[in-house]
Amino acid sequence: MTNSKVRATLGDADAVVRWFGLTRHRLLLLGTALATSLDAVMRPGARWWLWLGVLLLAGLAAPGPTGRSWGELVVAEIRFWVRRRLSWMCVAIESDVLVITSHGEHRVWTYDFAHRGRLDLAGHDVALALRLARMAESMATAGGDAHLALHVEARGDGSVVTVLSTTSPVAAPPEWRRDRDARIPHTLRIGRNAMIERRDYLRTHDHVMRTLRVSDFAPGREASALEALSERVSWLTLSVHATVLPTRRARRLSSRAVHQVGSDAHMTRAAGFRWSARREWELETLRQREHAVAAGAALCQWALYVVVRASSLELLRRRVNEVTSVARAAGLRLDLGVSRQREWFEFQLPGGPGW
């Protein structure tokens, strides 16, 4: 996704190599299943377990209910059952820098958003977005992977705090100020925080939480979907994370994406098949994005998380059902993060440790 006027879509990341729309592990599983089936056909008196292996490999390569393959879901389940349920996270402030220690130490610079009234009434929201885009372009030109995130968090007193976090000090736009009280996530405390992970929720000293990830938007309803979600519920945190890629890598990724999709189109047509209008539109969008990146636009890898919190497990489940209902009506598809709650909770924090 770029900060240009080209329509952005949320989908499979270009950083993951794909051929014919499939990731490497799915192609490997399908190729192994095909080779095994050919071996079973050619071998006289083939064993039944060969055909069982073919079905198992094909099933692991098939897409699951969340868009990920069944193989990925099985790996997530195995990782959940072999890791410890109790983990610790340390939060501290050193010289106006937020320090989060989980899998290593992560230092984050945070800025609170100071605004009055509705930004969209006077067009200030557009100007604010442009200034953030210019900041992202500066980070891309500087080189090195830079991470920035926007966190919209409802506090217990009914107020809403908007925080910008970066993994390196930047010259933030004038609307953003350093605020010591706003930088600490409402779900954590200063000091050591114990976290107990279950398959569908995470428990800390003060909250029971479930982290959801936005996996898709309805076409043309990107902004209205998030707005509807933020207006109807007041006990969640919306986190928009972006890794700003260096300019040279961004140009390489955007050109590689065009080459891969274009090669798929050429081979499909050479085999006598018709290419769908949707794939034609995707290729044209990738070409426009390649031109935008070549012209200096920043290329980012995005992730959107929603953290629902409550004081009890029963209340949490009711709120999760409400959030998913609102998201479905607004055109959002949410991945519920089964067996990945601790991992996703860490990803949505300022700085996105391990993201």
N, C-alpha and C positions, 0 to 999 in steps of 0.2 A: 504494500500500500504506500502511496506517495502523498505528498502534500500539494499535489497539483490539482487542477480542476477535473481531471479524469475520474470518472466514477469508480470509487473503491469498492471492492468486494471482500468479504471475510470468508476465507476458505482454507484450502491446503497451502501450507507455507512453501515458497519457492526454495527455501533452504534445504528441504528434503527432496532428494533426487527421485524423480518419477519418470517412468516410461509407460506410454499408453494409459496415463492416469493412475498407475499402480505404483506403490512403493516397492523398494527392493525386496523386503522380506515377503511381501505378498507374491511378487513374481517368482521368488525362490520356492515358495511353497507350491504354487501352481505348476512350476516347471518340474519339481520333484514328483508331484502327483501325476503329471502327464507321463514322465519317464517310468514311474512305477506301474501305471496302468498298461503302458506298452509292453513292459517286461512281463506282466501277468498274462497279456494276450498271447505273446509269442512263446512263452514258456509252457510246455505241455504239463498238464496236471498242476496248475498254479495253486498255491495254498490260499485258503480263505482269508488268512490274515493280510495278504497282499492287497486284496480289495478293501479290507477294512482300513488299511493304512492309506489307501487312495482317498477314501471317503473322509478320513480324519484330516488329512492334509488339505483337501479342498474346503472342508468346513472351517479350518483355522484361517484360511485365506479369505473367506467370505466376509463381507462387511457386517458389523454388528448393529445394534439398535442406536448407538451414538455416533455412527460414522466410522469409528475405528474397527479394525478387523477383530474377529473372534480370537485370533492369536494374541493380539495386544491385550485384550480383556483378560485372557487366561494368564498372561505374564503379570498383569497388574494384581490379579488375585493371589498368585503365588508370592509375589513380593510383599503383599500385605500380610500374609500368614507367617512369613519367615522373619519379619522385622519386629522389633520391640513395640509394645503398645504405648509405653511411657517414654516421653522425650522431653528435653529441656531446651528453652530458648532464653537467652539473656538479652535484655534491652538496656542501653545506657546512653547518656548524652555526654560527649566529650568535646569541649571547645565549640559548642553550637553545631555539632555534627551528631546525627543519630547513628548509633552503632548497634547492629543486630547480629548476634552470634548464634548461629544454628549449625550449619555445616561449614564452618569457617567464619571469619569475621567480615562483615559487610558494613561499610561506612557510606552513609546517605546524607545528602544535603537536601533539606526540605524548605518549602516556601508556602506560606499561607496566602490564600486568595482574598484580597480586600475589595469588596464591591458594594454598591448600594443600588437597590431597586432591580428592575428587570433589565438585563443587558440588551435583550433583543428589541426593546422598544425604540432605542436610538441607534441601533446597528453596531453597538460596541462589541457584541459577541463575534462579529465577523473580524473586526480589528484585532480582538484578542487572539483569535485563532491564527490570523496572519502573523502576529508577533511570535507566537509559539512555533509556527512553521519556520520562520526565519531563524529562530534559536536552534531548531533541529538541523537546518542546513549548515549552520556554523559548526555544530557538533560533528556532522558528517565530514565536513571539509577538514576538521582538525585531525581526523584519523582515529583509529581504535574504536572498538565497540563501546558505545555509550548507551546507558539505559535511563529512560525517563518514564514517569508514570503520573497519572492524575487519579487522586482518590477523593471520592465524594462520600462522606461518612456522616450518618445521622447519629448525634450524641443522645445521651439519656435525658438531657434537659429540653429536647425538642429542637435544638439548633442543628444546623448542617454546616459542616466544615469541608472546604475544598483545599486540598494540599497537592502541590507539585513536588515531586521527588526526583532527584538525579543522582547518579553514581559518581559525579565529578562536579566541582564548583563551576557554576556558570553565571553569566550576567543575565539574570532573570528579567523579564519585562516589568515595567513599573507597577503593574497591578499586583505583583507578587512580593510579599514581604517576609522576612524572617520572624517566626513566632515560635517561642520555646514551648508554649502550651499546646499548640495545634499539631505538632509534629509526631507525637506519640500516638500510635493507633489505639482506638478505644477498646479493642479486644485484648490488649496487653498492658502490663504494668512495667514500671522501672524495676530492674532487677531480674531475678530468675523466674521464669514462667514454666510451670509444669503443664504438659499437654498429653491427654489420653486420647488415642485414636481408636475409633470404631469404623466399621465398613461405610457407614453413611453419615457420620458426624464426628466432630472433634470437641472435646470438653477441656476447658481451662478452669481456673479458680472462680471466675465470675460469670462465664457464659458457656452455653452449649451452641455450637455453630455448625453450619454446613456451607461449604464453598462450592458454588456452581460456576461453570464456564460457558460463556456465550459461544456457540459453535456456528451459528448461521443467522442471517437476517432475511426477512421477506424483501424481495426487490423493491427499492424505492421507499422503504419505511425504516431506514436505519436510524435517523435522528428521532423520529416520533416514537419508536419502540423503546429506546432508552429513556426518553422523557416520560413516557407513561409509567415505566417501572419506577423511576425515581420519585414521581409525584404521588403514587398510590400507597407506598409503604415507607415507613420512617424508622425501621429497625434493621437496616442493611447498609452495606458498604459496596459501592461501585468502584472498581479499579480498572483503569485503562492503562495497560503497559505497552511500551514500545522500545525496541532495541534499534537505535539509529545506526545503520550500517555505514562504514566508511565509503567514500565516494567511489573508489576503485572497485571495491567488492560489490557495491550496489549496481554498478554498470555491468559487471560480470554476471551477476545473478539475473538481472533483467534481460540481458541478451541470451543467456542460457535458457530461460523460460520460453522466449520466443522461438529459439532453435528447436527445443524439444517438442513443443506443441505443433510447430510448423512441420517438423519431420513426421510426426504422427499423422498429420493431415495428408502429406505427400504419399506416405505408404498406404494409407487407407484408400485414397483415390486410385493409386496404382493397382491395388488389388480389386478394383471395380466396385467399391462400396461408396455410398453417399455419405458425406460429412454433414452432421446435423447443424442447424442454424445456431444452436446454443454454443457449439464448439467454434463455429465461425466467429461468433460474437466474443468469445473468450480470447481467441487469437488476436482479433482487432484491438481489444482492450489491452492485451499485453504489449502490442506494438506501440500503442499510444503511451503506455507507461514507460517503455524503453526510451522513447523520444523525450519524455518529461525528465527522466533521470539523466539523460545525456545533456539536457539543458540546464542541469544544476539542482533539480528538485531532490529532496532527501527521500531515501527509501527506508521504510521501517518495517519491522516484523512485529505484529500486533497480537495482543491477547487481552480479553475482557473477562473479568471475574466479578461474581456477585456473592457476597458473604451475608448469609442470613443468620441472625443470632437471636437467642431467647434465653430465658431463665430456667426452663425445664425442657425435657425431651418431647413431651406431648405438645407444648406450645411451639417448639421448633418445627415439628412435623406439620402442624396446621399452617404455620407461616410459609414453609417451603411449598406446600400445596397452593397457597394463595399466590406466591411469587410465580410459580410455574404456570398457573392459570392466567395471570396478568400478562406474562411473557408470551404465552401461546396466542392470546387475543391480539397482542401488539405485533406479532410476526417475528418473535424471537424464538430460537431453538436453544435450549439449555442442556448442557451435559451435566448430569447429576454427580459425577465424580465418585462413583462407587469404588471403594478400596483405594482411593487416592486423596483422602481428605487432608492428611497432614502435609503432603506434598503440595497440593494446590493452595492450602492456607499460607504456606511459606512463599509460594510464587506470587501471591497477590499483595504481599507486604511491600512497603517502600523499598526500592532497590531490587525487589524480586529475587531473594537469595536462591540461587540454583536455577533460575528461570532460563 
